Amino acid sequence: MRNDNELTSLSLLGNQNVKYPTDYDPSLLETFDNKHPENEYVVTFDCPEFTTLCPKTGQPDFGHIYISYIPRLRMVESKSLKLYLFSFRNHGDFHEDCVNIIMKDLIRLMDPKYIEVRGDFMPRGGISILPFANHGDAEHQTLVQQRRLAAFTENINR
């Protein structure tokens, strides 16, 4: 069980007075220690209610974001991730940009061994956009290539 000292850096979890952000804000992200750094395991977040704005028209875009990573020493706290993703609500960027921004912010935050972020955006004008971005350290380059090929193949075969 985690002790109180290990939880002091988490200001959002359990806080009843949290304000929902109106602008993109990566400073919302919080981490906690990975108590099992000797194990290589995957953590996945399924975020089916992602919203952002078209940078040109300002119209809302809706997507499903999937985040998977192999932690190193730090892990992202889920409520802070929820608020961070919510901060994209009034952010104007293309789908591909959002997926890459999310991945890069999480890399800066946690320095995971491997991470991937996939977006499955609702059609607009009859076209769905399915961006995929991944990154791995030197020991996970084979996984990076395999997952990128799998994402490409999966999207082609839809």
DSSP file with accessible surface (Angstrom, degrees, kcal/mol):
  #  RESIDUE AA STRUCTURE BP1 BP2  ACC     N-H-->O    O-->H-N    N-H-->O    O-->H-N    TCO  KAPPA ALPHA  PHI   PSI    X-CA   Y-CA   Z-CA
    1    1 A M              0   0  222      0, 0.0     2,-0.2     0, 0.0     0, 0.0   0.000 360.0 360.0 360.0 144.5    0.0    0.0    0.0
    2    2 A R        -     0   0   68      1,-0.1     2,-0.2     2,-0.0     5,-0.0  -0.542 360.0-135.7 -77.8 143.2    1.2    3.5   -0.7
    3    3 A N    >>  -     0   0   85     -2,-0.2     3,-0.8     1,-0.1     4,-0.7  -0.483  27.2-101.7 -94.4 169.2    2.0    5.8    2.2
    4    4 A D  H >> S+     0   0  137      1,-0.3     3,-0.9     2,-0.2     4,-0.6   0.835 119.5  60.6 -59.6 -35.1    0.9    9.4    2.6
    5    5 A N  H >4 S+     0   0  133      1,-0.2     3,-0.8     2,-0.2     4,-0.3   0.870 101.6  53.3 -59.6 -38.1    4.4   10.6    1.6
    6    6 A E  H <4 S+     0   0   47     -3,-0.8    27,-0.3     1,-0.2    -1,-0.2   0.668 110.6  47.8 -71.8 -16.3    4.2    8.9   -1.7
    7    7 A L  H X< S+     0   0   69     -3,-0.9     3,-1.7    -4,-0.7    -1,-0.2   0.435  79.9  97.0-105.2  -0.2    0.9   10.7   -2.5
    8    8 A T  T << S+     0   0  107     -3,-0.8    -1,-0.1    -4,-0.6    -2,-0.1   0.788  78.8  59.1 -64.7 -26.5    1.8   14.3   -1.5
    9    9 A S  T 3  S+     0   0   62     -4,-0.3     2,-1.0    -3,-0.2    -1,-0.3   0.598  85.6  89.2 -78.5  -8.0    2.6   15.3   -5.1
   10   10 A L    <   +     0   0   24     -3,-1.7    -1,-0.1     1,-0.2    22,-0.0  -0.760  44.0 160.5 -95.5 101.3   -1.0   14.4   -6.2
   11   11 A S        +     0   0   71     -2,-1.0    -1,-0.2     1,-0.1    -2,-0.0   0.674  69.5  48.8 -93.9 -18.7   -3.0   17.6   -5.8
   12   12 A L  S >  S+     0   0   20     16,-0.1     3,-1.9     2,-0.1     2,-0.2   0.848  84.0  92.8 -92.1 -36.6   -6.0   16.8   -8.1
   13   13 A L  T 3  S+     0   0   98      1,-0.3     3,-0.1     3,-0.0    -3,-0.0  -0.403 105.8   3.6 -64.3 123.0   -6.9   13.2   -7.0
   14   14 A G  T 3  S+     0   0   58      1,-0.3     2,-0.6    -2,-0.2    -1,-0.3   0.375  94.6 134.6  83.1  -3.9   -9.6   13.5   -4.3
   15   15 A N    X   -     0   0   63     -3,-1.9     3,-0.7     1,-0.1    -1,-0.3  -0.680  38.1-167.8 -82.5 117.6   -9.8   17.3   -4.6
   16   16 A Q  T 3  S+     0   0  171     -2,-0.6    -1,-0.1     1,-0.2    -4,-0.0   0.575  81.0  60.8 -80.7 -10.4  -13.5   18.3   -4.7
   17   17 A N  T 3   +     0   0  129      2,-0.1    -1,-0.2    -5,-0.0     2,-0.1   0.050  69.5 145.0-107.1  26.2  -12.7   21.9   -5.8
   18   18 A V    <   -     0   0   29     -3,-0.7     2,-0.4    -6,-0.1    -6,-0.0  -0.426  40.3-143.7 -68.1 133.5  -11.0   21.1   -9.1
   19   19 A K        -     0   0  176     -2,-0.1    -2,-0.1     0, 0.0    -1,-0.1  -0.839  16.2-123.2 -97.8 134.0  -11.7   23.7  -11.8
   20   20 A Y        -     0   0  120     -2,-0.4    63,-0.0     1,-0.1     2,-0.0  -0.627  32.3-117.2 -77.3 132.1  -12.0   22.4  -15.3
   21   21 A P        -     0   0   18      0, 0.0    68,-0.1     0, 0.0    -1,-0.1  -0.296  19.2-163.6 -70.6 151.6   -9.5   24.1  -17.6
   22   22 A T  S    S+     0   0   89      1,-0.1     2,-0.3     2,-0.1    68,-0.1   0.505  74.9  44.8-107.6 -10.5  -10.6   26.2  -20.5
   23   23 A D  S    S-     0   0  108     66,-0.1    65,-0.1    68,-0.0    -1,-0.1  -0.972 101.5 -80.5-134.1 151.8   -7.2   26.2  -22.4
   24   24 A Y        +     0   0   70     -2,-0.3    64,-0.1    64,-0.1    61,-0.1  -0.194  53.9 173.0 -48.0 129.4   -4.6   23.6  -23.2
   25   25 A D    >   +     0   0   53     59,-0.4     3,-1.5    58,-0.1     4,-0.2  -0.701  25.1 178.3-151.6  92.4   -2.5   23.1  -20.1
   26   26 A P  G >  S+     0   0   49      0, 0.0     3,-1.6     0, 0.0    -1,-0.1   0.704  78.2  78.4 -68.6 -14.4    0.2   20.4  -19.8
   27   27 A S  G 3  S+     0   0   93      1,-0.3    57,-0.0    57,-0.1    -2,-0.0   0.646  78.3  73.7 -69.5 -10.4    1.0   21.6  -16.3
   28   28 A L  G <  S+     0   0   29     -3,-1.5    -1,-0.3    52,-0.1     2,-0.1   0.751  73.6 104.0 -69.8 -24.1   -2.1   19.7  -15.1
   29   29 A L    <   -     0   0   15     -3,-1.6     2,-0.3    -4,-0.2    49,-0.1  -0.391  51.2-174.9 -67.3 132.5   -0.3   16.4  -15.5
   30   30 A E        -     0   0   27     47,-0.3    47,-2.7    -2,-0.1     2,-0.3  -0.907   5.4-156.6-125.5 155.1    0.8   14.8  -12.3
   31   31 A T  E     -A   76   0A  20     -2,-0.3     2,-0.3    45,-0.2    45,-0.2  -0.826   6.0-162.2-126.8 165.5    2.9   11.6  -11.7
   32   32 A F  E     -A   75   0A  43     43,-2.0    43,-2.5    -2,-0.3     2,-0.1  -0.932  39.4 -81.5-139.3 163.8    3.5    9.1   -9.0
   33   33 A D  E     -A   74   0A  72    -27,-0.3     2,-0.7    -2,-0.3    41,-0.2  -0.413  34.5-126.2 -68.8 139.8    6.3    6.5   -8.5
   34   34 A N        -     0   0    9     39,-2.8    -1,-0.1     1,-0.1    40,-0.0  -0.776  19.4-164.8 -80.9 113.6    6.3    3.2  -10.4
   35   35 A K  S    S+     0   0   80     -2,-0.7    -1,-0.1     1,-0.2     3,-0.1   0.468  83.2  49.2 -80.4  -1.4    6.6    0.7   -7.6
   36   36 A H    >   +     0   0   94     36,-0.1     3,-1.9     1,-0.1    -1,-0.2  -0.284  59.2 145.0-132.1  49.6    7.5   -2.1  -10.1
   37   37 A P  T 3  S+     0   0   49      0, 0.0    -1,-0.1     0, 0.0    -2,-0.1   0.736  70.8  64.8 -65.2 -17.8   10.2   -0.6  -12.3
   38   38 A E  T 3  S+     0   0  136     -3,-0.1     2,-0.4     2,-0.1    -2,-0.1   0.694  93.8  74.4 -76.4 -16.8   11.9   -4.0  -12.5
   39   39 A N  S <  S-     0   0   79     -3,-1.9     2,-0.8     2,-0.0    -3,-0.1  -0.784  75.6-142.3 -96.2 140.5    8.8   -5.3  -14.4
   40   40 A E        +     0   0  109     -2,-0.4     2,-0.3    30,-0.1    32,-0.1  -0.890  42.0 149.3-101.3 109.9    8.1   -4.5  -18.0
   41   41 A Y        -     0   0   68     -2,-0.8     2,-0.4    30,-0.2    -5,-0.0  -0.929  41.6-116.4-139.9 164.2    4.3   -4.0  -18.2
   42   42 A V        -     0   0   92     -2,-0.3     2,-0.5    28,-0.2    28,-0.2  -0.865  15.8-163.5-110.2 134.4    1.9   -2.0  -20.2
   43   43 A V  E     -B   69   0B  29     26,-2.8    26,-2.4    -2,-0.4     2,-0.4  -0.968  14.2-168.2-112.3 130.3   -0.6    0.7  -18.9
   44   44 A T  E     -B   68   0B  83     -2,-0.5     2,-0.4    24,-0.2    24,-0.2  -0.975  10.8-163.7-125.4 135.8   -3.4    1.7  -21.3
   45   45 A F  E     -B   67   0B  40     22,-3.3    22,-2.5    -2,-0.4     2,-0.6  -0.967   5.7-159.1-114.0 133.8   -5.9    4.5  -21.0
   46   46 A D  E     -B   66   0B  97     -2,-0.4    20,-0.2    20,-0.2    -2,-0.0  -0.961  11.7-179.3-114.3 111.6   -9.0    4.5  -23.1
   47   47 A C  E >   +B   65   0B  22     18,-3.2    18,-2.8    -2,-0.6     3,-0.7  -0.811   7.6 170.9-118.9  87.4  -10.4    8.0  -23.5
   48   48 A P  E 3   +     0   0B  75      0, 0.0    -1,-0.1     0, 0.0    18,-0.1   0.504  68.7  58.5 -81.7  -1.9  -13.6    7.9  -25.6
   49   49 A E  E 3   +     0   0B 173     16,-0.1     2,-0.2    13,-0.1    15,-0.2  -0.118  65.8 148.8-122.2  39.4  -14.7   11.5  -25.1
   50   50 A F  E <   -B   63   0B   6     13,-1.7    13,-2.9    -3,-0.7     2,-0.4  -0.526  21.0-177.4 -74.9 134.5  -11.8   13.6  -26.4
   51   51 A T  E     +B   62   0B  23     34,-0.3     2,-0.3    -2,-0.2    11,-0.2  -0.983  11.4 154.8-133.4 147.5  -12.8   16.9  -28.0
   52   52 A T  E     -B   61   0B   0      9,-2.0     9,-3.2    -2,-0.4     2,-0.4  -0.877  36.5-102.9-151.5-178.9  -10.9   19.7  -29.7
   53   53 A L  E     -Bc  60  92B  42     38,-2.6    40,-1.7    35,-0.4     6,-0.1  -0.908  29.3-109.6-117.6 146.0  -11.5   22.4  -32.2
   54   54 A C     >  -     0   0   17      5,-2.8     4,-1.8    -2,-0.4    40,-0.1  -0.533  28.0-138.8 -65.1 130.5  -10.7   22.7  -35.9
   55   55 A P  T  4 S+     0   0   58      0, 0.0    -1,-0.1     0, 0.0    37,-0.1   0.750  97.8  39.0 -68.9 -19.7   -7.9   25.3  -36.1
   56   56 A K  T  4 S+     0   0  183      3,-0.1    -2,-0.0    37,-0.0    36,-0.0   0.898 130.1  22.0 -94.0 -48.5   -9.5   26.9  -39.2
   57   57 A T  T  4 S-     0   0   80      2,-0.1    -1,-0.0     1,-0.0    35,-0.0   0.666  88.2-132.7 -96.8 -20.6  -13.2   26.8  -38.6
   58   58 A G     <  +     0   0   42     -4,-1.8    -1,-0.0     1,-0.3    34,-0.0   0.499  56.6 144.6  77.6   3.7  -13.4   26.5  -34.8
   59   59 A Q        -     0   0  103      1,-0.1    -5,-2.8    -6,-0.1    -1,-0.3  -0.452  56.1-100.2 -74.3 148.8  -15.9   23.7  -35.1
   60   60 A P  E     -B   53   0B  72      0, 0.0     2,-0.4     0, 0.0    -7,-0.2  -0.396  31.9-159.4 -72.0 144.3  -15.7   20.9  -32.5
   61   61 A D  E     -B   52   0B  13     -9,-3.2    -9,-2.0    28,-0.1     2,-0.4  -0.965   5.3-154.2-120.4 141.7  -14.0   17.7  -33.4
   62   62 A F  E     +B   51   0B 111     -2,-0.4    60,-2.9   -11,-0.2     2,-0.3  -0.947  21.2 161.4-121.1 136.3  -14.7   14.5  -31.4
   63   63 A G  E     -BD  50 121B   6    -13,-2.9   -13,-1.7    -2,-0.4     2,-0.5  -0.935  38.6-122.5-149.0 169.9  -12.4   11.6  -31.0
   64   64 A H  E     - D   0 120B  45     56,-1.6    56,-2.3    -2,-0.3     2,-0.4  -0.980  30.6-160.3-114.9 120.0  -11.4    8.5  -29.1
   65   65 A I  E     -BD  47 119B   0    -18,-2.8   -18,-3.2    -2,-0.5     2,-0.5  -0.902   6.2-167.7-108.4 132.9   -7.8    8.6  -27.8
   66   66 A Y  E     -BD  46 118B  54     52,-2.7    52,-2.7    -2,-0.4     2,-0.5  -0.986   4.9-173.6-117.8 128.2   -5.9    5.5  -26.7
   67   67 A I  E     +BD  45 117B   0    -22,-2.5   -22,-3.3    -2,-0.5     2,-0.4  -0.989   6.3 173.4-123.6 124.6   -2.7    5.9  -24.7
   68   68 A S  E     +BD  44 116B  18     48,-2.4    48,-2.6    -2,-0.5     2,-0.3  -0.994   7.3 165.0-129.3 140.0   -0.5    2.9  -23.9
   69   69 A Y  E     -BD  43 115B   2    -26,-2.4   -26,-2.8    -2,-0.4    46,-0.2  -0.990  37.7-132.1-151.1 157.5    3.0    3.0  -22.3
   70   70 A I  E     - D   0 114B   9     44,-2.6    43,-2.3    -2,-0.3    44,-1.1  -0.964  41.5-134.9-105.5 111.0    5.6    0.9  -20.6
   71   71 A P        -     0   0    0      0, 0.0   -30,-0.2     0, 0.0     4,-0.1  -0.294  23.4-174.4 -71.5 155.3    6.6    2.9  -17.5
   72   72 A R  S    S-     0   0   63      2,-0.6   -36,-0.1    38,-0.3    39,-0.1   0.549  73.1 -35.0-105.3 -96.0   10.1    3.5  -16.3
   73   73 A L  S    S+     0   0  110     37,-0.4   -39,-2.8    38,-0.3     2,-0.3   0.709 124.9  48.4-104.4 -25.4   10.2    5.3  -12.9
   74   74 A R  E     -A   33   0A  68     36,-0.7    -2,-0.6   -41,-0.2     2,-0.3  -0.892  61.0-163.2-121.4 151.3    7.1    7.6  -13.1
   75   75 A M  E     -A   32   0A  17    -43,-2.5   -43,-2.0    -2,-0.3     2,-0.3  -0.959  26.3-110.7-131.4 148.9    3.5    7.1  -14.1
   76   76 A V  E     -A   31   0A   3     -2,-0.3     2,-0.4   -45,-0.2   -45,-0.2  -0.582  29.0-125.4 -81.4 138.1    0.8    9.5  -15.0
   77   77 A E     >  -     0   0    6    -47,-2.7     4,-1.9    -2,-0.3   -47,-0.3  -0.680  17.8-134.6 -82.9 134.5   -2.1    9.9  -12.5
   78   78 A S  H  > S+     0   0   68     -2,-0.4     4,-2.5     1,-0.2     5,-0.1   0.832  99.0  52.0 -68.4 -35.6   -5.4    9.3  -14.3
   79   79 A K  H  > S+     0   0   41      2,-0.2     4,-2.4     1,-0.2    -1,-0.2   0.927 111.2  48.6 -68.0 -39.3   -7.4   12.3  -12.9
   80   80 A S  H  > S+     0   0    0      2,-0.2     4,-2.5     1,-0.2    -2,-0.2   0.896 111.1  51.2 -65.0 -36.4   -4.7   14.7  -14.0
   81   81 A L  H  X S+     0   0    4     -4,-1.9     4,-3.0     2,-0.2     5,-0.3   0.923 108.3  52.2 -64.6 -42.1   -4.7   13.0  -17.4
   82   82 A K  H  X S+     0   0  104     -4,-2.5     4,-2.2     1,-0.2    -2,-0.2   0.938 112.5  44.2 -59.0 -47.2   -8.5   13.4  -17.7
   83   83 A L  H  X S+     0   0    0     -4,-2.4     4,-1.5     2,-0.2    -1,-0.2   0.896 112.8  52.5 -67.0 -37.9   -8.2   17.2  -16.9
   84   84 A Y  H  < S+     0   0    0     -4,-2.5     3,-0.5     2,-0.2     4,-0.4   0.947 110.8  46.3 -61.0 -48.5   -5.3   17.6  -19.3
   85   85 A L  H >< S+     0   0   15     -4,-3.0     3,-1.5     1,-0.2   -34,-0.3   0.890 109.1  56.0 -63.2 -36.4   -7.2   15.9  -22.1
   86   86 A F  H >< S+     0   0   65     -4,-2.2     3,-2.2     1,-0.3    -1,-0.2   0.833  93.7  69.9 -62.2 -30.4  -10.2   18.1  -21.2
   87   87 A S  G >< S+     0   0    0     -4,-1.5     3,-0.5    -3,-0.5    -1,-0.3   0.658  87.1  66.0 -66.8 -11.7   -7.9   21.2  -21.7
   88   88 A F  G X  S+     0   0    0     -3,-1.5     3,-1.8    -4,-0.4   -35,-0.4   0.572  73.8  96.0 -79.7  -9.6   -7.9   20.4  -25.4
   89   89 A R  G <  S+     0   0  123     -3,-2.2    -1,-0.2     1,-0.3    -2,-0.1   0.825  97.1  26.4 -53.1 -39.1  -11.6   21.2  -25.6
   90   90 A N  G <  S+     0   0   82     -3,-0.5     2,-0.5    -4,-0.2    -1,-0.3   0.183  98.9 112.7-108.3  15.2  -11.0   24.8  -26.7
   91   91 A H    <   -     0   0   39     -3,-1.8   -38,-2.6   -40,-0.2     2,-0.8  -0.766  59.8-143.5 -92.8 127.8   -7.7   24.1  -28.3
   92   92 A G  B     +c   53   0B  34     -2,-0.5     2,-0.3   -40,-0.2   -38,-0.2  -0.824  45.7 122.8 -96.6 107.7   -7.5   24.5  -32.1
   93   93 A D        -     0   0   36    -40,-1.7     2,-0.1    -2,-0.8   -37,-0.0  -0.982  60.9 -95.7-155.8 157.6   -5.3   21.9  -33.7
   94   94 A F     >  -     0   0  112     -2,-0.3     4,-2.4   -40,-0.1     3,-0.2  -0.354  40.6-110.4 -72.1 157.0   -5.4   19.2  -36.3
   95   95 A H  H  > S+     0   0   13      1,-0.2     4,-2.2     2,-0.2     5,-0.2   0.897 119.0  52.9 -55.4 -44.4   -6.0   15.6  -35.1
   96   96 A E  H  > S+     0   0   85      1,-0.2     4,-1.9     2,-0.2    -1,-0.2   0.882 109.4  49.9 -61.0 -38.6   -2.5   14.6  -36.1
   97   97 A D  H  > S+     0   0   63     -3,-0.2     4,-3.0     2,-0.2     5,-0.2   0.927 108.0  52.7 -66.2 -44.3   -1.1   17.5  -34.0
   98   98 A C  H  X S+     0   0    0     -4,-2.4     4,-2.7     1,-0.2     5,-0.2   0.926 109.2  49.0 -57.7 -46.4   -3.2   16.6  -30.9
   99   99 A V  H  X S+     0   0    0     -4,-2.2     4,-2.2     1,-0.2    -1,-0.2   0.926 115.0  44.2 -61.7 -43.3   -2.0   13.0  -30.9
  100  100 A N  H  X S+     0   0   61     -4,-1.9     4,-2.7     2,-0.2    -1,-0.2   0.885 112.5  51.7 -70.5 -37.5    1.7   14.1  -31.2
  101  101 A I  H  X S+     0   0   39     -4,-3.0     4,-2.8     2,-0.2     5,-0.2   0.939 110.6  48.8 -62.7 -46.3    1.3   16.9  -28.6
  102  102 A I  H  X S+     0   0    0     -4,-2.7     4,-2.2    -5,-0.2     5,-0.2   0.943 113.0  47.7 -58.8 -47.4   -0.2   14.4  -26.2
  103  103 A M  H  X S+     0   0   14     -4,-2.2     4,-2.3    -5,-0.2    -2,-0.2   0.948 113.5  46.7 -60.5 -47.5    2.6   11.9  -26.8
  104  104 A K  H  X S+     0   0  112     -4,-2.7     4,-2.5     1,-0.2    -1,-0.2   0.892 111.0  51.8 -65.4 -38.7    5.4   14.5  -26.4
  105  105 A D  H  X S+     0   0    8     -4,-2.8     4,-2.0     1,-0.2    -1,-0.2   0.913 111.8  47.0 -63.3 -40.5    3.9   15.9  -23.2
  106  106 A L  H  X S+     0   0    0     -4,-2.2     4,-2.7    -5,-0.2     5,-0.5   0.859 109.9  53.0 -71.4 -32.5    3.7   12.5  -21.7
  107  107 A I  H  X S+     0   0   36     -4,-2.3     4,-2.4    -5,-0.2    -2,-0.2   0.951 111.3  46.4 -64.2 -47.0    7.3   11.7  -22.7
  108  108 A R  H  < S+     0   0  175     -4,-2.5    -2,-0.2     1,-0.2    -1,-0.2   0.888 116.6  46.7 -60.8 -37.9    8.5   14.9  -21.0
  109  109 A L  H  < S+     0   0   49     -4,-2.0    -2,-0.2    -5,-0.2    -1,-0.2   0.920 131.9  10.0 -70.6 -46.3    6.4   14.1  -18.0
  110  110 A M  H  < S-     0   0    6     -4,-2.7   -36,-0.7    -5,-0.1   -37,-0.4   0.632  76.3-139.2-113.2 -23.4    7.3   10.4  -17.4
  111  111 A D     <  -     0   0   92     -4,-2.4   -38,-0.3    -5,-0.5    -4,-0.1   0.969  35.7-165.0  51.9  58.4   10.2    9.4  -19.7
  112  112 A P        -     0   0    3      0, 0.0     3,-0.1     0, 0.0    -1,-0.1  -0.307  29.7-124.3 -70.6 161.2    8.5    6.0  -20.4
  113  113 A K  S    S-     0   0   30    -43,-2.3    24,-2.6     1,-0.3     2,-0.3   0.876  96.1  -0.7 -68.5 -37.2   10.4    3.1  -22.0
  114  114 A Y  E     +DE  70 136B   9    -44,-1.1   -44,-2.6    22,-0.2     2,-0.3  -0.987  69.8 177.5-151.4 145.2    7.8    3.0  -24.7
  115  115 A I  E     -DE  69 135B   0     20,-2.6    20,-2.6    -2,-0.3     2,-0.3  -0.990   4.8-176.6-149.6 146.6    4.6    5.0  -25.5
  116  116 A E  E     -DE  68 134B  13    -48,-2.6   -48,-2.4    -2,-0.3     2,-0.4  -0.993   5.4-166.6-141.5 144.8    2.0    5.2  -28.2
  117  117 A V  E     -DE  67 133B   0     16,-2.8    16,-2.5    -2,-0.3     2,-0.4  -0.999   9.3-174.6-130.8 127.8   -1.0    7.4  -28.7
  118  118 A R  E     -DE  66 132B  48    -52,-2.7   -52,-2.7    -2,-0.4     2,-0.4  -0.972   7.3-158.5-125.6 138.5   -3.7    6.7  -31.2
  119  119 A G  E     -D   65   0B   0     12,-3.0     2,-0.5    -2,-0.4   -54,-0.2  -0.935   8.8-171.1-115.4 140.3   -6.7    8.8  -32.2
  120  120 A D  E     -D   64   0B  34    -56,-2.3   -56,-1.6    -2,-0.4     2,-0.3  -0.874  22.5-167.8-127.3  92.9   -9.9    7.6  -33.8
  121  121 A F  E     -D   63   0B   1      8,-2.3     8,-0.4    -2,-0.5   -58,-0.3  -0.613  24.2-107.3 -92.3 144.2  -11.7   10.7  -34.8
  122  122 A M        -     0   0  120    -60,-2.9     7,-0.2    -2,-0.3   -60,-0.1  -0.309  49.8 -89.4 -63.0 147.7  -15.4   11.0  -35.9
  123  123 A P        -     0   0   74      0, 0.0     2,-0.4     0, 0.0     5,-0.2  -0.276  39.7-171.8 -61.5 143.0  -15.9   11.6  -39.6
  124  124 A R  B >  S-F  127   0C  79      3,-2.1     3,-1.2    -3,-0.1   -63,-0.0  -0.986  78.6  -1.7-133.1 124.5  -16.1   15.1  -40.8
  125  125 A G  T 3  S-     0   0   83     -2,-0.4     3,-0.1     1,-0.2    -1,-0.1   0.819 134.0 -58.1  64.9  26.1  -17.1   15.7  -44.4
  126  126 A G  T 3  S+     0   0   74      1,-0.2     2,-0.5     0, 0.0    -1,-0.2   0.558 116.1 109.4  83.1   8.1  -17.2   11.9  -44.8
  127  127 A I  B <   -F  124   0C 114     -3,-1.2    -3,-2.1    -5,-0.1     2,-0.3  -0.971  50.6-159.0-124.9 126.0  -13.6   11.3  -43.7
  128  128 A S        -     0   0   58     -2,-0.5     2,-0.4    -5,-0.2    -6,-0.1  -0.787  11.1-148.9 -94.2 145.7  -12.3    9.8  -40.5
  129  129 A I        -     0   0   53     -8,-0.4    -8,-2.3    -2,-0.3    -2,-0.0  -0.965  12.8-175.8-117.9 130.7   -8.8   10.5  -39.4
  130  130 A L        -     0   0   35     -2,-0.4   -10,-0.2   -10,-0.2    25,-0.1  -0.616  10.8-176.2-126.5  70.3   -6.9    7.9  -37.4
  131  131 A P        -     0   0   15      0, 0.0   -12,-3.0     0, 0.0     2,-0.4  -0.386   3.0-170.8 -73.0 148.5   -3.5    9.3  -36.4
  132  132 A F  E     +E  118   0B  39    -14,-0.2     2,-0.4    -2,-0.1   -14,-0.2  -0.998   6.5 176.0-138.6 130.5   -0.9    7.1  -34.6
  133  133 A A  E     +E  117   0B   8    -16,-2.5   -16,-2.8    -2,-0.4     2,-0.3  -0.997   5.1 172.7-134.4 141.5    2.3    8.2  -32.9
  134  134 A N  E     -E  116   0B  10     -2,-0.4     2,-0.3   -18,-0.2   -18,-0.2  -0.968   9.2-175.1-146.3 163.5    4.8    6.2  -30.9
  135  135 A H  E     +E  115   0B  84    -20,-2.6   -20,-2.6    -2,-0.3     2,-0.3  -0.979   4.9 178.0-156.7 143.5    8.2    6.5  -29.3
  136  136 A G  E     -E  114   0B   4     -2,-0.3   -22,-0.2   -22,-0.2   -23,-0.1  -0.986  29.3-108.7-147.1 157.9   10.6    4.2  -27.5
  137  137 A D    >   -     0   0   29    -24,-2.6     3,-1.8    -2,-0.3     7,-0.2  -0.105  55.4 -81.5 -73.5-178.3   14.0    4.2  -26.0
  138  138 A A  G >  S+     0   0   94      1,-0.3     3,-0.9     2,-0.2     4,-0.2   0.840 130.2  54.0 -58.3 -34.8   16.9    2.4  -27.6
  139  139 A E  G 3  S+     0   0  163      1,-0.2    -1,-0.3     2,-0.1     3,-0.2   0.596 109.9  47.9 -76.1 -10.5   15.9   -1.0  -26.1
  140  140 A H  G <> S+     0   0   11     -3,-1.8     4,-2.3   -27,-0.2    -1,-0.2   0.147  71.7 110.6-119.0  20.7   12.4   -0.7  -27.6
  141  141 A Q  H <> S+     0   0   80     -3,-0.9     4,-2.3     1,-0.2     5,-0.2   0.852  78.4  54.7 -67.1 -32.3   13.1    0.3  -31.2
  142  142 A T  H  > S+     0   0   94      2,-0.2     4,-2.7     1,-0.2    -1,-0.2   0.935 109.4  48.1 -64.5 -42.7   11.9   -3.1  -32.5
  143  143 A L  H  > S+     0   0   47      2,-0.2     4,-3.0     1,-0.2     5,-0.3   0.906 108.2  55.2 -62.7 -42.4    8.6   -2.6  -30.7
  144  144 A V  H  X S+     0   0    3     -4,-2.3     4,-2.2     1,-0.2    -2,-0.2   0.950 112.7  42.0 -54.3 -50.4    8.3    1.0  -32.1
  145  145 A Q  H  X S+     0   0  125     -4,-2.3     4,-2.3     1,-0.2    -2,-0.2   0.912 115.2  49.7 -66.7 -42.1    8.7   -0.4  -35.7
  146  146 A Q  H  X S+     0   0  118     -4,-2.7     4,-2.5     1,-0.2    -2,-0.2   0.924 113.6  45.2 -63.1 -44.9    6.4   -3.4  -35.1
  147  147 A R  H  X S+     0   0   83     -4,-3.0     4,-2.6     2,-0.2    -1,-0.2   0.875 111.9  51.9 -69.3 -37.3    3.6   -1.3  -33.6
  148  148 A R  H  X S+     0   0  126     -4,-2.2     4,-2.4    -5,-0.3    -1,-0.2   0.934 112.3  45.9 -65.0 -42.7    3.8    1.4  -36.2
  149  149 A L  H  X S+     0   0  111     -4,-2.3     4,-2.9     2,-0.2    -2,-0.2   0.916 112.7  51.0 -64.7 -41.4    3.5   -1.2  -39.0
  150  150 A A  H  X S+     0   0   39     -4,-2.5     4,-2.9     2,-0.2    -2,-0.2   0.913 110.8  48.3 -63.4 -42.0    0.6   -2.9  -37.1
  151  151 A A  H  X S+     0   0    6     -4,-2.6     4,-2.4     2,-0.2    -1,-0.2   0.917 112.8  48.5 -64.0 -42.3   -1.2    0.5  -36.8
  152  152 A F  H  X S+     0   0  133     -4,-2.4     4,-2.2     2,-0.2    -2,-0.2   0.954 114.4  45.2 -62.1 -47.3   -0.6    1.2  -40.5
  153  153 A T  H  X S+     0   0   61     -4,-2.9     4,-2.2     1,-0.2    -2,-0.2   0.911 112.3  51.7 -64.0 -43.8   -1.9   -2.3  -41.5
  154  154 A E  H  < S+     0   0   87     -4,-2.9     4,-0.3    -5,-0.2    -1,-0.2   0.918 111.3  47.1 -60.9 -43.8   -4.9   -2.1  -39.1
  155  155 A N  H >< S+     0   0   44     -4,-2.4     3,-0.9     1,-0.2    -1,-0.2   0.881 111.7  50.5 -68.1 -35.9   -5.9    1.3  -40.6
  156  156 A I  H 3< S+     0   0  110     -4,-2.2    -1,-0.2     1,-0.2    -2,-0.2   0.877 110.8  50.1 -67.3 -36.3   -5.5    0.1  -44.1
  157  157 A N  T 3<        0   0  122     -4,-2.2    -1,-0.2    -5,-0.2    -2,-0.2   0.372 360.0 360.0 -87.0   5.9   -7.7   -3.0  -43.4
  158  158 A R    <         0   0  162     -3,-0.9    -3,-0.1    -4,-0.3    -4,-0.0  -0.308 360.0 360.0 -69.1 360.0  -10.6   -1.1  -41.8
